């Protein structure tokens, strides 16, 4: 019975029917031969034969029904996987574009987590700090920025962590000695 079930599921079309019938016929021949040797042909043998026949017919038709359902789920799954691949490609493309825009923005941009560790920075920020981006990421801002900068920005940073949006303006002197005004925004 188990082999006939596997045959009913694995094969399709005329092969399925032929193999299933061959397995069922072989099983019936073995059954009848065994029963006739042990008990002879009796009512029990006939009832058992009918019982086995019903089991084989049920296996054939139910496995055919479930095979269609399984095939339908396979097609749906493949369709969903293709859709996910397209979305992944689109997200990757958008991510590359966003990274290029952020990296080439001529203002200092950084993203830090709630504990103050850099998640990402743009190229301008990297150049201003004179530390490679891969070294900045994962570093606490207090290890990079001058103390007077930390003293000014830490209260704003704390307010942003608390869920408030904070805008600021600060005059500062670049390492080159040039005076500049920095405007920025902290947000949660």
N, C-alpha and C positions, 0 to 999 in steps of 0.2 A: 504494500500500500504506500509506503514512504517513497519508493522509487517512482511509482506512478504519479505521485504528487509532484515530485521534483520535475518529472518529464512534462507534466501539464503546465508547470510554471516556466520552465526553461525554453521550451520550444513553442513555435507559433505556426499557424496554418495547418497544412496537411501533414507535415512531419509530426506535429503535436498529436494529432488524432491517431496516426498510424502507430507511433511509439506507445502512446497510452493504451491503445487497444491490444498491442502485443504484450505489454506488461500485465494488463488485466487478464488476458487470455492465459498467459503463463501462470499467473497466480491462481486462476480458477482451475486449471489442469492440476496443479500441485495440490490444491485444496480438495478437489474431487477425488484424486488418486489417494491422498492420505485418508480422507474420510471413508472411502470405500474399503480400504485395507483395514482400518481400525474398527469401524462400526458397521460397515456395509451401507447400502443406500437405505436411509430411513427418513422419517419426517424431520428429524434433527438435521440431517444432511441437507435436505431441501430448504429448510428454514435458514440454516447457516449460509447456504448458497445465495438465497434471496437477500439476506442481510449484507453479505459481501458485495453483491451486485449493486444494491442501493448505495453502499459506501463508495464504490468506484464511480458511480454516476454522479453522486454529490461532489466528490473530489474533482471530477472532470469539470463540471459546470461552475462550482464555486471558485476553483482555482482560475478558471477562465475569467470570471467576473473580477476577481481580485487582481489578476494580471493586468487587466485593462486599467483598473484603478491605480495600480502601482506605476504603470507606464505613464498615466496621466500626471501623477505626482512627479515622476522623473522629468517629464517635459516642463512642468511648472517650475521645478527646482532649477533646471538648466536655464530657463528663461530668467529667473530671479538672479542666478549667479552672473549671467551676462549683463543684466541691468546693474548689478553691484560693481562689476568690472568697469562698466562705462562711467558710473558715478565716481569710482576711485580714480579713474583717469582724469575726470573733470575736476575733482577736488585737488589732485596733484597739480594739474595745470593751473588752477586758480591759486593754489598755494605758492607755486613758483612765481606767478605774476605778482602776488601780494608781497612775497619776500623781495622781489626785484624792486617794487615800488618803495617799500620801507627802507631797503638798503641804500637806495639812491636818493632818498630824501635828504636835503641839505641841512636838516635840523637834528639835534640829538634826540634819539628815541631809544627808550629801554623799557623792558617789561620785567618787573620783579614780582616774586611771589609774596605772600603775606608775611613771610619771615624776613624779607629783604634780600633774597638771593636772586641774581639775574637769571631770567628765563631766556631772554633774547635781547639783543641790541642791534642797532643798525650800523652801517659802515662808518657813518659820521661820528657816532658815539665811540666806536672802536678806535678811530683815528685820534679823537680828542683825548682818550685815555691812554693811547699808545700801548694798548694791550690787545692781543688778538682775540677775536670774538669767542673762539673755542675755550680760551683761558678765562674770559669774563663770565661765561655761562656757568652757573653753579657757585660763583663767588659772591660773598656778601658785599653789598655796596659800601659798607664802612671800610672794607679793605682796599677800595679803589679811589673813593672820593676824598678830597681834602676835608679836614675837620670843620672848617667854617661853613663849607657847603652842607655838610651833614647837620650841623647845628641849625641852619636855616630851614632845611627841607624835612628833617625828621618829624616835627610837629604836623606838617602837611601830610606826610606819609601816614602817620598814625590816624589822622582824620579820615583819610581814604580807606584805610583798613576797617574803620568803624562804619563805612558805608556812605561817606560824604564825598561829594565832588569838590575839589579845591583848585582854584586858579591862583597863580602867583606871578609876580614880576620881580626880577632881581637884577641889579647892576653888578657886573663882575668884570674882572680883568683876566683875559686869556693868558696862557703861558707866554705868548709872544709880547705881552704888555698892552695889547689893544683892549680898550674899554668897550664892553658890549652890554646890551640889555637882554636878559633872558625872560621870556614869558613861557609859562607852561601850565599844565593841568595834571592833577592827580585824580584818578577816579578808581572806584572799586572794581 
